[in-house]
Amino acid sequence: MYVIIISIFLVVIILFWETILTLVKTMTDSSLQNGYLWFFSLLIINLLLVSITVGYYYYLNNQTGTDGLPGDAGFTGQEGDQCMFTTPNGGCAS
């Protein structure tokens, strides 16, 4: 699970690298373009997060689960003879 999260994080950084650099450069500038850039960047990030959340929710809802409670366990079978797997095709050798 951590590999997936780290991979998604790295992909987002790679995709938005130019935007991140522009944001860092314009943070010291006090013009109105700075505010517009922050607004659209946060809007895009939030839309991405909402779409991932909604997609995951629909993915979980469309998964088929068990139809009901599992039944009682039956009797165990008889023990068989021990098998040695020595033949090339995986058969039992006596």
C-alpha positions, 0 to 999 in steps of 0.5 A: 500500500505504501508503494502505491501511495509513494508512486502516486505522490511522485507522479503528482510531483512530476506532472506538476513540477513546472507549476510547483516551481512557478508557485515557489517563484511567485510566492514572494511577488505580491501581484494579483497573479499570485492569488489567481495562480494559487486559486487555480492550483488549489482548485485543480488539486481539490478536483483531483482528490474529489474525483479519486475519492468518488471513483474509489467509492464507486469501485467499492460499491460495484464489488461483489461480496458474499451472498450470505453467511457461510455454512457450517464446516463439514467433516474432514476427509480421510488422510491420503498416502504421502506423495514424493514429487520426483518425476519431471512432470510433477506426478507422484512417484511410489 
